[in-house]
């Protein structure tokens, strides 16, 4: 049975936004799902799967197309390239969609978008791929090239990880990034018990709710339609947050009455978690650079019902003199390359470059050079990123400790996806010496 063309038109629009206009994939997808809420669950699931799957397998898909097309993907018109990519994803990974339907719909979509003259090309390439898909072989050498195509990760990233970790570890990481994962959520045990939140989620239509193996206030949920459609979410009974981010706050010596500053807080997960740990005491000052990001924090604060946290606009690169030596804890979860969250944010891999990575490492140093001043004597600085890159992580921490001898390293941990029960994430907890 042919799928309605509307779904594939929406998929094309999303993928063009992501690949041509560099809109983050999860934002482009959620915007469309919010706008077209009248679509039924099956249609929304199809849009989500093809969009995310095409992005996730894009390097492999381009490799396949380039085996059968005289015009290589890099030289194609953006609309045609996306039509072919999403069709090849369906041919390779969605057995329930007949190959004839995939080809026919791709041709129809090309014509509808004004490419009548290229419809024969689209038809020929896709029908050849459908017949000969099983003949496509991965490149054998070098190892970085094979892994790059197999797991659709840019080769320079694979080379970087192979230089830092054993081959077996890298392959586990890459495999994890390709798997489908449930959504990790945090609930406040002071507000609702685990049994109650599980029951409410089931009432909301969430098909699967599982305990997290490490954190008692974390759950994995899957089999739900739309996050904003869950009453439990709208009521602020849980917050979507990866376990690695929770473990970062868990590593801090939060005690009642503490003053905490989160310098790059949006959308507010760690700040809210810290505010919960304060149990109605103290205060969390959640800051970020733009009005938009502060708005995201405020929206989440409003949903949470917490009163010991506030949000404000502040550039972390500029010293706020009024904050110097006022914080028991400073959380510096800084802008980074994001390579630890490729499992959920598929498109980061295509937009990041080694040059951008170096710029981010320099930005992190610039911010650390300012915000460490907010820590009281005897207080704690948390430096964290959601990436797997020594230059942004261990090397930056070593540089900071060399520059600022009044701080000592209390704890350092690089979480690796596929090895630890969470996304890739780095934390360094540093203590400032007491005044003499």
N, C-alpha and C positions, 0 to 999 in steps of 0.2 A: 504493500500500500504506500502510495506516494505521500511524503510529508507535505503539509501546507507550505507554500513558498514563503509565507511571512516569517516563519522561524529562520529560514536560511538567509533571508534579507537582514534580519536582526543580527544574526551571527556575523554576516559580512560587515555590517556597520560597526559592530563592536571591535572586530579584528582590525579593521582599517584605523579606527581610533587608536588602538594600542600600538600597531606596528608603524603606522605613518605619522600619527600625531603625538605619539609617546604618552598617551593617557594611561595611567596604571591600570592593568587588566582588571583587578578586583573592583576598581571604582567604575570602570566602563560597564562591566557586567552587572553590578548591583544597580546602577542607574537605569539600565534597560529593564531589569526585572522589577524595579519599583514602578517604572512608568507603565509597564504592560502587566499590571497585576491581574487583569482579567484572563490572561492565559491560564490554561489548566496546568496541573502539577506535571503531567507528562511532557507538555510542550516546554515548560520552564526547565525541566530536567534535561531535555534534548539540547536546548540552547546552551545551558551551563556545561554539559558534557562536551559538546563539539567545540565550544569556545575554549574552555580550559584545556581540552585534549590537544587541540591544534597548537596552542601556545606551548604546551608542555613538550610536544614531539616535533617542534618546528624544524630543528636542524636535521633530524632524521627524515622528515617529510621532504624537505628541500633536496636532500641527498637522493631520495627515491625519484622525485620528479626529474632531477637532472640526469638520471640514468636513461630517461625515455623521451626527453624533450630537447630538440635542437636549440631552442631558446632557453637559456639557463634562467633559473628563478630570479637571480640578481638583476637580469635585464628585462624582466616582464613588467607590464603595467600593473600597478598596485592592486587594482580590482581583480584582474585575472589571476594574479599570484595568490590572492586570498581565496578566491573561488576554488582554485586547484588545491591549495593546502587543506582547506576544510573538507574537501571531497576525498582527498587521499587519506586523511585521518579516518573518515567514515569507512572507506574501503578496507583499511588495514585493521581498525580497532573496533568496528561496530558491525558484527556479523548479522545482526537483526535487520539492518537496512540493506535491501537488495542492491547489488552493484548497478543494475540497470536504472534503478530509481535515483541513485547517487549521481550517475552520469547525466541522466535526463534533467534532473533539477539543476545541476551545475550549468548545463547548456542553456536552460531556460533563464537562469539568473543572469548569465553573461549577456543574453539578448536584451533582457529587461533593463540592464544597466547601460545599454547603448553599444554593446560590443558584438553586434550581429556578425561582423567580418571575422571575429576571432572564435565564434561558437564552434566551428568545425575543428579548430585547433584544440579547444578545450575538450571536445568530444573524443578526438583521436588520442590525445595524451591519456585521458582517464580510462578509456576502454583498453588501451594497451597495458596500462598499469594494472587494471583489474585482472587481466588475463595472465600477466607475468610477475605479479607481486612476489610469488614464492621463489623467484629466481634472483631476487635482490640479495646481495651478500654484503656484509659489513666490511669496511677496509681492515686489513690485517695489521698493517704497520703504519706509523708507529703506534704504540699503545695509547698515547694521548688522543690520537685521531680516532681509533676504534671506539674508545670510551666516549669521546665527544659525540660521535654519530649515534651510538647505541643509546645514550642517555640524554641526548640533545642539550649538552652543556658546551659552551664555547671552549675551544681547545686550550686557550691560554689559562682558563680557570682550572681545567684538569691538570695542566702542567704545574700550576702553582701548588695545587694540593698534593700532587705526586712528589713534589720536592719537600713537602712537610710531613707527610704521613705515609705509612706502608700502603702498597697497592691494594691489599685486601680491605683496609679501612676506607680508602677512597672509593672503592667499588660499592661498599656497603652504604656510604654516604650518598652516592649517585643513585643507587637503587631506591633508597628511602625517598629521595627527592621526586622520584617518578611515581611513587605509590599514592593511592588516595588515602587521605587521613581524616579521621573524625575531627570535629571542632572541639577545641579545649576551652572549658569555661571555669571561672572561679565564682564560688558563692561565699557569702559571709555566714559562718556558723552561728554568729551571735544574732543573726536576723532570721535565719531559717535553717532547720536541720537537714542533713543529707537525705533522710527518708522523705521529708516533706518536699524538697526541691525535686527529687526523683519522681514523686507522685505527680507533682504539678507539671513537670515536663511531659510525662506520659499523657496527661489530660490535654496538653497543648498539641498532641499528635506527633511528638518526637518518638521515632520508632526504636531507637537504641540509645541507652544511657549506661555508660560504664565508669567504674571507679578508676581514678588515676593510680598507678602502682606506687607512687611516692608521696603525693600531696593529698592529705585527707579532705581538703576543701576544693579539690579540682575534680572535674568530670569530663569525660569525652562523650559528645553527643553526635548523632548522625541520623539520617533518614527524616529530615524535616524539610519543609518547602522553602520558607523565607524567614530569616531571622526577625525582621521587623513585624512579622505576623504572629510571633509568639508572645502571648500575654506575659509570661514570666520574664521575658526580655524587657518589654515595655514597662513593667512594674519595677525594673531594676533589681530583680532577685538574683541575677547573675551577670557576669561581665565576661566577654570573650577575650581570652588572654592565653598565650602559650605558656606551658609549664616552665619553660626556661626563664621567662620574665618573672613568674612567681618566685622561682628559686633565687633570683637576684635579690628580691625584697626579703626573702626568707634568710638570706645570708647577712642581713643587717641587724645590728643590736638595737632594734626599736624598743623604747621603753616609754611608759606613760608620761605625758607632759612634754615630750620631745618637740623641738622645732625642726621641721624638715623642709628643705628646698629642693624641688625637682626642676632642673634648669631647662630641660628639653622634654616636656612632659606629655605632649599630645600623642595619642588621644586620651591619655590619663591613667592607663592601667596600673603602673607602679605607684603613682601618687595615691590613687584610690585604695590600693592594697595596703600601703603604708598607713593611710588614714584609718582604715579598719583596724589595723594592729594597735593604733593608739587608743582604741576603745573609747572614743568620745572625748579624749583629752588632747592636749597639745594642738599643733596646727601643721598642716602641709600647705606650702606655698607652691602651687603648680604653675610653671611659666612656659611660654613658648614665643616664637618669633613673630608670628602673624596673627591678625585678628581672626582669621579662619580657624587656625589651630586652637586658639584660646576658646573659640566657640565650640569646638569639638569637646574640649575638656569640660566646659561648663555644661554642655548637654549631658555628659556622662555623670557629672557631679549631681545634676538635677535628678537624674534617674536613680542614683544611688541613695539619695536621702541623707547623705552624710553632711554634717554641719562644721566639721573641723578641717575643712579643706576649701581653698579658694583658688581662682585662676586669674592670671594677668599676663599682659603682653610685655615681654622683655627680651632683648637681644642678648644671648648668652656670651657673645664676644665682647660686650661692653660691661665694665664693672659697675654694679649697683652698690655704691659706697655705703648706703644705709644697711646693706646685708652683710658687710664684712664682719666675720667672726660672730655671727648670730645663730648659726645652724648647728644643731647636734649631728645632723646627717645631711649631706648633700648628695643627691642622686644625679649623676651625669650619664644618662643613657643617650649617647650622642649620635648625630647623623652619621651613617656608615654605608658601606656598599651593599648591605642587606643579603649577603650570599648565604646566610644561615637559614633564610626563610624561603628558599626557592621552591620548596614543596607546596607552598600556598600562594606565593606571588611569582607566577611562572615567568612573567615578562622581564623581571629584573635582570635575568641572565643575558638578555639581548641588548640591554641599554647600558650596562656597566662596561667600563673599559679600564685597562691598567692605569691610564693617565688620570681618569676620574678617581680611581681608588687612591692614588697618591695625593690628589687634591683633598680628598676627604680625611686622610691621615693627618695632613697639615692642619685642616680645620679643627680636628679633634684636639690637637696640641694647643691650638690657639684658644679654644674654649677652656680646656683644662687649666691653662695658664691664668685664666681669669677666675673661674668659679671655685678653685681650691681656697681662695681667700675668704669664702663665706663660712668655711668650717671653723668651729670653735676649737680652742686648744682642748685636746682629749676627744674631739669629735671624729666622725667617720666620713670618708669620701668613697662613694661607689662609682667606678668607671665601668660602663658596660656598652656592648654593641651586639647587634644581631647578625654578625658576620663571622666568617672563618678565614681570617687573613692575618698572619703574624704582624704585618706592618701596622695594621690598624689596632691590633690587640696587644700581644706580649711586648712588641717593640715600643709601642707608645707608653705602656706602663713603665717599662724599664727607663725610658727617656724621662718620664715625669718624676720618678723616684730619684733619678740622678740630679735633676734640676731642683727638686724640693726635698731636701734631706730631712725636713721636719716630719715627713710622712714615712711610715713603714708599711710594708705589704703584710696584711693579715691573712688574705685568702685570694687565690687566683684559680680560675677554672675555665677551660674551653669546653663547652658542650658541643658534641658532634652529632648531627642527625644520623639516625640508623645505629648509633652506638649508645647514645643516651636517650631516655624516653621523652624527647622534646626536640624542638628545632635547634639549629646551630646558634650558639649564643656564647658570649664571653663576659666574664665578670672579674673585676679586681677590686677587692675591698681594702682600703688603705686608711690607717689610723694616724691622726695628727698628734704629735707629742703634747703632753701637758705643759702648761706654762711653768717656768722655773721660778 
